[in-house]
Amino acid sequence: MIKVDLSGAEKFFGAQGPDWAACARAHETLAAKNGAGNDFLGWLELPQRIEEQELTRIVAAGKKIRALGRALVVIGIGGSYLGARAAYDLLGRKGDGVELFFAGNGLSATSLRDTLAALGDRDFCVNVVSKSGTTLEPALGFRIFRELLEKKYGAEGARERIFATTDARRGALKSAADAAGWECFVVPDDVGGRFSVLSAVGLLPLAAAGLDVEEMIRTAKESFAALDERSEANPAWRYAAARQALYRQGKLIEILACYEPRFRMVAEWWKQLYGESEGKEGLGIYPASVEYNADLHSMGQYIQEGPRDLMETVVTFAQEKSSYPIPFDEKNGDGLNYVAGHDLNEVAAIARAAVKEAHIQGGVPNLVVEAPSMDERGFTELVCFFEMACALSGYMEGVNPFNQPGVEAYKKLMFAGLAAWK
């Protein structure tokens, strides 16, 4: 179970402290499904629905993709790829899992060519993820990789290598999939993209990579049941109420930190989750991220002594994935033989404690989120925890946590510019 340590933030809360009553009201609104955005609460029941309706097909498709080649190109943007990328980067592929490549999340020709070079001549499949099929970046990415598939395998060979994750009934991609005979999986109508990692959107590519998606769904069911507790002991309550209390005290920026470089894309997923959910109507805590220890030697200066409008959330893992003993050096030129024989994780723990104390002394409140392990279970618990806390925090803030009206602004202007080519 996720644990949340508030000891490094308590002196910054102010006289009122965390507003547990407001958190209780937010949870009741969420449970009763009578708040803003209540038509996008399917993520709460998603593990049960997936298990009953689609999980067997997802696992079978993952095996099929592994049998067809050594790579899967996942084409999507935003919530259509960030969850899968986060899990893949954190956990890696397992067993006979294929390597995942991600495309259709930008318009850089250089990045596209880099992906093609890395893919090389390997046999590959494509998973295109888009509810509509008309979002510019993934639509263009799919055009490119579909053409590559057809040139390499022919029309029929390409057909069995394309997997579409899209709307159940409508849209350009669904129509194309039905016409071509591609295997289809569903982007649920009542689940926003940033909450969709535990649907086929995230599970299909992760199954292809050899991850245990059945364990992820079992964990998700247990986690959401535990996170329904209505008390201050609920870690989602603790995190949501603490960050809103700090927001009231002028802490406008939240920095998510982790001492594991593999966590970087989890932080990117978290930034979308909280940025899209809370940043509206002139409100919202700005979500940023850093990678420790590396960023302690760059951004560390700003965090320690810059404007005091920051709060810091540090994600740790109770069980380390790996260990490494520090060797003895006969010359001892660096003067560090006194740490020889200790594990690198021991040194890291002391560094974490020192950073926490230094930042608190420098005026930065520190929240610690501890996951049990860096595996499918630990990742899934983090996803469920952050999703639940995000919904509670958004309702406490007074916004609809499940819409994203501002995202359309650039799209309208972009398509207006492209219309000149018609």
C-alpha positions as CSV (number, residue, x, y, z in Angstrom):
1,M,0.0,0.0,0.0
2,I,1.2,3.5,-0.8
3,K,2.4,5.5,2.3
4,V,2.4,9.3,2.5
5,D,4.7,11.1,5.0
6,L,3.7,14.6,5.8
7,S,6.3,15.3,8.5
8,G,8.4,17.5,6.2
9,A,5.4,19.7,5.4
10,E,3.5,20.1,8.7
11,K,5.2,23.4,9.8
12,F,4.2,25.0,6.4
13,F,0.5,24.2,6.5
14,G,-0.6,27.3,8.5
15,A,-3.0,27.5,11.4
16,Q,-5.9,25.7,9.6
17,G,-3.8,22.7,8.4
18,P,-5.1,20.2,5.9
19,D,-8.9,20.7,5.4
20,W,-10.1,17.1,6.1
21,A,-13.7,18.2,5.9
22,A,-13.3,19.5,2.4
23,C,-11.5,16.3,1.5
24,A,-14.4,14.3,2.9
25,R,-16.9,16.3,0.8
26,A,-14.7,15.9,-2.3
27,H,-14.7,12.1,-1.8
28,E,-18.4,12.0,-1.2
29,T,-18.9,14.0,-4.5
30,L,-16.7,11.5,-6.3
31,A,-18.4,8.5,-4.8
32,A,-21.9,9.9,-5.5
33,K,-21.0,10.8,-9.0
34,N,-22.8,14.1,-8.8
35,G,-19.9,16.5,-9.3
36,A,-18.6,18.2,-12.4
37,G,-17.3,15.8,-15.0
38,N,-19.2,12.9,-13.5
39,D,-19.5,11.4,-17.0
40,F,-15.8,10.7,-16.9
41,L,-15.5,8.5,-13.8
42,G,-15.2,5.2,-15.6
43,W,-11.6,4.9,-14.4
44,L,-12.9,4.0,-10.9
45,E,-14.5,0.8,-12.2
46,L,-12.1,0.2,-15.1
47,P,-10.1,-2.7,-13.5
48,Q,-13.3,-4.7,-13.0
49,R,-14.6,-3.9,-16.4
50,I,-11.4,-4.8,-18.2
51,E,-11.1,-8.1,-16.3
52,E,-14.6,-9.1,-17.3
53,Q,-14.6,-7.8,-20.9
54,E,-11.2,-7.4,-22.5
55,L,-8.3,-8.6,-20.5
56,T,-8.1,-12.1,-22.1
57,R,-8.0,-10.5,-25.6
58,I,-5.3,-8.1,-24.5
59,V,-3.1,-10.9,-23.2
60,A,-3.7,-12.9,-26.3
61,A,-2.9,-9.9,-28.6
62,G,0.3,-9.3,-26.6
63,K,1.4,-12.9,-27.3
64,K,0.5,-12.5,-31.0
65,I,2.6,-9.4,-31.3
66,R,5.6,-11.2,-29.7
67,A,5.2,-14.0,-32.1
68,L,5.1,-11.6,-35.1
69,G,8.3,-9.7,-34.4
70,R,10.6,-8.1,-31.9
71,A,9.2,-4.6,-31.8
72,L,5.9,-2.7,-31.4
73,V,5.6,0.9,-32.5
74,V,3.0,2.7,-30.2
75,I,1.5,5.7,-32.0
76,G,-0.3,8.2,-29.7
77,I,0.0,11.5,-27.9
78,G,-0.8,12.6,-24.4
79,G,-2.7,10.0,-22.4
80,S,-2.7,7.8,-25.4
81,Y,1.0,6.9,-24.8
82,L,2.3,8.5,-21.6
83,G,1.0,5.8,-19.2
84,A,2.4,2.9,-21.3
85,R,5.7,4.8,-21.7
86,A,5.9,5.5,-18.0
87,A,5.4,1.8,-17.1
88,Y,7.8,0.6,-19.8
89,D,10.6,2.9,-18.9
90,L,10.2,2.2,-15.2
91,L,9.9,-1.6,-15.4
92,G,11.5,-2.5,-18.7
93,R,10.5,-5.4,-20.9
94,K,10.4,-8.9,-19.5
95,G,11.0,-12.4,-20.8
96,D,10.3,-12.6,-24.5
97,G,8.7,-9.2,-24.6
98,V,9.1,-7.0,-27.6
99,E,10.9,-3.6,-27.5
100,L,8.5,-0.7,-27.5
101,F,9.0,2.4,-29.7
102,F,6.9,5.5,-29.4
103,A,5.9,7.7,-32.3
104,G,3.1,10.1,-33.2
105,N,3.7,12.3,-30.1
106,G,5.3,15.2,-32.0
107,L,6.1,16.7,-35.4
108,S,9.9,16.4,-35.4
109,A,11.3,14.8,-38.6
110,T,14.6,14.4,-36.8
111,S,13.0,12.4,-34.0
112,L,11.1,10.3,-36.5
113,R,14.2,9.4,-38.4
114,D,16.0,8.5,-35.1
115,T,13.1,6.1,-34.3
116,L,13.3,4.6,-37.7
117,A,17.1,4.1,-37.4
118,A,16.6,2.5,-33.9
119,L,13.9,0.2,-35.3
120,G,16.2,-0.9,-38.1
121,D,15.1,-3.9,-40.0
122,R,13.4,-5.7,-37.2
123,D,10.0,-7.3,-37.7
124,F,7.5,-5.0,-36.0
125,C,3.8,-4.3,-35.4
126,V,2.0,-1.1,-34.8
127,N,-0.5,-0.1,-32.1
128,V,-2.3,3.1,-33.1
129,V,-4.1,4.7,-30.1
130,S,-6.6,7.5,-30.9
131,K,-10.2,7.9,-29.9
132,S,-11.0,9.9,-33.0
133,G,-8.2,9.1,-35.5
134,T,-8.0,12.7,-36.6
135,T,-5.6,14.2,-34.0
136,L,-2.9,15.5,-36.2
137,E,0.3,14.2,-34.6
138,P,-0.7,10.5,-34.3
139,A,-2.7,10.6,-37.5
140,L,0.5,11.6,-39.4
141,G,2.6,9.1,-37.5
142,F,0.2,6.3,-38.4
143,R,0.3,7.3,-42.1
144,I,4.0,6.9,-42.1
145,F,4.3,3.6,-40.2
146,R,1.3,2.1,-42.0
147,E,3.1,2.8,-45.3
148,L,6.3,1.2,-43.9
149,L,4.3,-1.9,-42.9
150,E,2.7,-2.2,-46.3
151,K,6.0,-1.8,-48.1
152,K,7.6,-4.5,-45.9
153,Y,4.9,-7.0,-45.6
154,G,2.3,-6.2,-48.3
155,A,-1.3,-5.2,-47.7
156,E,-2.3,-8.5,-46.1
157,G,0.8,-8.8,-44.0
158,A,0.3,-5.3,-42.7
159,R,-3.3,-6.0,-41.8
160,E,-2.4,-8.6,-39.2
161,R,0.3,-6.3,-37.7
162,I,-1.9,-3.3,-37.0
163,F,-3.8,-3.1,-33.7
164,A,-6.1,-0.1,-33.2
165,T,-7.1,1.2,-29.8
166,T,-10.0,3.6,-30.5
167,D,-13.7,4.4,-29.9
168,A,-16.0,1.4,-29.7
169,R,-18.4,2.6,-32.3
170,R,-17.4,5.7,-34.2
171,G,-14.6,7.9,-35.5
172,A,-12.2,7.9,-38.5
173,L,-9.9,5.3,-37.0
174,K,-12.7,3.0,-36.0
175,S,-14.1,3.2,-39.6
176,A,-10.7,2.6,-41.1
177,A,-10.1,-0.4,-38.8
178,D,-13.4,-2.0,-39.6
179,A,-12.8,-1.5,-43.3
180,A,-9.3,-2.9,-43.2
181,G,-9.9,-5.7,-40.7
182,W,-7.4,-4.6,-38.0
183,E,-7.9,-6.0,-34.5
184,C,-9.5,-3.3,-32.3
185,F,-9.5,-2.5,-28.7
186,V,-11.6,0.1,-26.9
187,V,-10.8,3.6,-25.5
188,P,-13.7,3.8,-23.0
189,D,-16.1,6.7,-23.5
190,D,-16.2,7.5,-19.8
191,V,-12.4,7.5,-19.2
192,G,-10.3,10.5,-20.1
193,G,-6.9,9.9,-21.8
194,R,-4.9,10.8,-18.7
195,F,-6.8,8.3,-16.7
196,S,-6.6,5.5,-19.3
197,V,-3.3,3.7,-18.5
198,L,-5.2,0.7,-16.9
199,S,-7.4,0.3,-20.1
200,A,-6.3,-1.3,-23.4
201,V,-4.6,2.0,-24.1
202,G,-1.8,1.1,-21.7
203,L,-2.3,-2.6,-21.1
204,L,-1.9,-3.8,-24.8
205,P,1.6,-2.4,-25.4
206,L,2.7,-3.5,-21.9
207,A,1.4,-7.0,-22.5
208,A,3.4,-7.1,-25.7
209,A,6.5,-6.0,-23.7
210,G,6.1,-9.0,-21.5
211,L,4.7,-7.3,-18.4
212,D,2.2,-9.0,-16.2
213,V,-1.0,-7.0,-17.0
214,E,-3.2,-9.5,-15.2
215,E,-1.2,-8.7,-12.0
216,M,-1.7,-5.0,-12.7
217,I,-5.5,-5.4,-12.9
218,R,-5.6,-7.5,-9.7
219,T,-3.6,-4.8,-8.0
220,A,-5.8,-2.0,-9.3
221,K,-8.9,-3.6,-8.0
222,E,-7.4,-4.0,-4.5
223,S,-5.9,-0.4,-4.6
224,F,-9.1,1.4,-5.6
225,A,-11.0,-0.6,-2.9
226,A,-8.5,0.5,-0.3
227,L,-8.4,4.1,-1.5
228,D,-12.2,4.3,-0.9
229,E,-11.6,4.6,2.8
230,R,-13.1,7.8,4.2
231,S,-10.5,8.9,6.7
232,E,-7.3,10.8,7.2
233,A,-5.5,7.5,7.1
234,N,-6.2,7.2,3.4
235,P,-3.0,8.1,1.5
236,A,-4.9,9.8,-1.3
237,W,-6.6,12.1,1.3
238,R,-3.3,12.9,2.9
239,Y,-1.7,13.9,-0.4
240,A,-4.7,15.8,-1.8
241,A,-5.4,17.7,1.5
242,A,-1.7,18.4,2.1
243,R,-1.0,19.9,-1.3
244,Q,-4.2,22.0,-1.2
245,A,-3.2,23.3,2.3
246,L,0.2,24.3,0.9
247,Y,-1.4,25.9,-2.1
248,R,-3.4,28.1,0.2
249,Q,-0.2,29.1,1.8
250,G,1.2,30.4,-1.5
251,K,3.0,27.2,-2.7
252,L,2.0,27.5,-6.3
253,I,4.5,25.0,-7.9
254,E,4.8,21.3,-7.0
255,I,8.1,19.6,-7.9
256,L,7.8,15.8,-8.3
257,A,11.2,14.2,-7.6
258,C,12.6,10.7,-7.6
259,Y,16.1,9.3,-7.2
260,E,15.5,6.7,-9.9
261,P,16.3,7.9,-13.5
262,R,13.8,5.2,-14.8
263,F,11.0,7.3,-13.1
264,R,11.3,10.2,-15.6
265,M,8.4,9.2,-17.8
266,V,6.2,8.5,-14.7
267,A,6.8,12.1,-13.8
268,E,5.8,13.1,-17.3
269,W,2.5,11.1,-17.0
270,W,2.0,12.7,-13.5
271,K,2.5,16.2,-15.0
272,Q,-0.3,15.6,-17.6
273,L,-2.6,14.1,-15.0
274,Y,-2.4,17.0,-12.6
275,G,-1.8,19.8,-15.2
276,E,-4.8,19.0,-17.3
277,S,-7.0,18.2,-14.3
278,E,-6.3,21.2,-12.1
279,G,-4.9,24.0,-14.4
280,K,-8.1,25.9,-15.4
281,E,-10.2,28.9,-14.5
282,G,-7.0,30.7,-13.4
283,L,-6.4,28.1,-10.7
284,G,-4.1,25.1,-10.2
285,I,-0.7,24.0,-8.8
286,Y,1.9,24.0,-11.5
287,P,3.3,20.5,-11.9
288,A,7.1,20.3,-12.5
289,S,9.6,17.4,-12.1
290,V,13.2,16.8,-11.4
291,E,15.5,13.8,-11.5
292,Y,17.7,13.3,-8.4
293,N,20.6,13.1,-7.8
294,A,21.5,14.6,-11.2
295,D,19.3,17.7,-10.8
296,L,20.6,18.4,-7.3
297,H,23.7,19.7,-9.2
298,S,21.7,22.0,-11.4
299,M,18.1,22.8,-10.4
300,G,19.1,22.1,-6.8
301,Q,20.3,25.7,-6.5
302,Y,16.9,27.1,-7.5
303,I,15.0,24.7,-5.2
304,Q,17.2,25.6,-2.3
305,E,17.3,29.4,-2.6
306,G,14.9,30.5,-5.3
307,P,11.4,32.0,-4.8
308,R,9.7,30.3,-1.9
309,D,6.5,29.3,-3.9
310,L,7.6,25.7,-4.1
311,M,6.5,22.4,-2.6
312,E,8.3,19.1,-3.2
313,T,6.9,15.6,-3.5
314,V,9.5,12.8,-3.4
315,V,8.6,9.3,-4.6
316,T,10.5,6.4,-3.1
317,F,10.4,2.7,-3.2
318,A,10.4,0.5,-0.1
319,Q,12.1,-2.3,-1.9
320,E,15.0,-1.5,-4.1
321,K,15.1,-3.1,-7.6
322,S,18.9,-3.6,-7.5
323,S,21.9,-3.3,-5.3
324,Y,25.6,-2.8,-5.8
325,P,28.4,-3.0,-3.2
326,I,31.0,-0.1,-3.2
327,P,34.5,-1.4,-3.8
328,F,37.7,-0.7,-1.8
329,D,40.4,1.3,-3.7
330,E,44.0,0.7,-2.6
331,K,45.1,4.3,-3.6
332,N,41.9,5.9,-2.1
333,G,42.5,9.0,-4.2
334,D,38.9,10.2,-3.6
335,G,39.2,9.6,0.1
336,L,36.0,7.5,0.1
337,N,37.3,4.2,1.4
338,Y,35.3,4.7,4.5
339,V,32.1,3.8,2.5
340,A,33.7,0.7,0.9
341,G,31.7,-2.4,1.6
342,H,28.4,-0.5,2.0
343,D,25.7,-0.8,-0.7
344,L,25.1,2.1,-3.0
345,N,21.5,2.1,-1.8
346,E,22.7,2.9,1.8
347,V,24.5,5.9,0.5
348,A,21.5,7.0,-1.5
349,A,19.3,6.8,1.6
350,I,21.6,9.1,3.5
351,A,21.6,11.5,0.5
352,R,17.8,11.5,0.4
353,A,17.6,12.3,4.1
354,A,20.2,15.2,3.7
355,V,18.3,16.7,0.7
356,K,15.0,16.5,2.6
357,E,16.4,18.4,5.6
358,A,18.2,20.9,3.5
359,H,15.2,21.8,1.5
360,I,12.9,22.0,4.5
361,Q,15.4,24.3,6.1
362,G,15.4,26.4,2.9
363,G,11.7,26.8,3.1
364,V,10.4,24.1,0.8
365,P,7.8,21.8,2.2
366,N,8.5,18.1,1.6
367,L,5.9,15.3,1.0
368,V,7.1,11.7,0.6
369,V,5.1,9.1,-1.3
370,E,6.4,5.6,-0.8
371,A,5.5,2.8,-3.2
372,P,6.1,-0.8,-2.1
373,S,8.3,-1.9,-5.0
374,M,9.5,-1.1,-8.5
375,D,7.4,-3.7,-10.3
376,E,4.0,-4.1,-11.8
377,R,2.4,-4.0,-8.4
378,G,4.2,-0.9,-7.2
379,F,3.6,1.0,-10.5
380,T,-0.1,0.2,-10.5
381,E,-0.5,1.3,-6.8
382,L,1.1,4.6,-7.8
383,V,-1.3,5.0,-10.7
384,C,-4.4,4.4,-8.6
385,F,-3.1,6.6,-5.8
386,F,-2.2,9.5,-8.0
387,E,-5.5,9.3,-9.9
388,M,-7.7,9.2,-6.8
389,A,-5.7,12.0,-5.1
390,C,-6.0,14.1,-8.3
391,A,-9.8,13.8,-8.4
392,L,-10.1,14.7,-4.7
393,S,-7.6,17.6,-5.1
394,G,-9.4,19.0,-8.1
395,Y,-12.8,18.9,-6.4
396,M,-11.2,20.6,-3.3
397,E,-9.8,23.3,-5.6
398,G,-13.3,23.9,-7.1
399,V,-12.7,22.9,-10.7
400,N,-13.8,20.1,-13.0
401,P,-10.9,17.6,-12.8
402,F,-12.0,15.7,-15.8
403,N,-12.2,18.1,-18.7
404,Q,-9.5,20.0,-20.6
405,P,-11.1,22.8,-22.6
406,G,-7.9,24.7,-23.1
407,V,-6.2,21.9,-25.0
408,E,-8.3,22.7,-28.1
409,A,-7.0,26.3,-28.4
410,Y,-3.8,25.5,-30.3
411,K,-5.6,22.9,-32.4
412,K,-8.1,25.4,-33.8
413,L,-5.3,27.8,-34.8
414,M,-3.1,25.0,-36.2
415,F,-5.8,23.6,-38.4
416,A,-6.7,27.1,-39.5
417,G,-3.1,27.5,-40.7
418,L,-3.1,24.1,-42.4
419,A,-6.4,25.0,-44.2
420,A,-4.5,27.3,-46.5
421,W,-3.1,24.1,-48.2
422,K,-6.5,22.8,-49.2
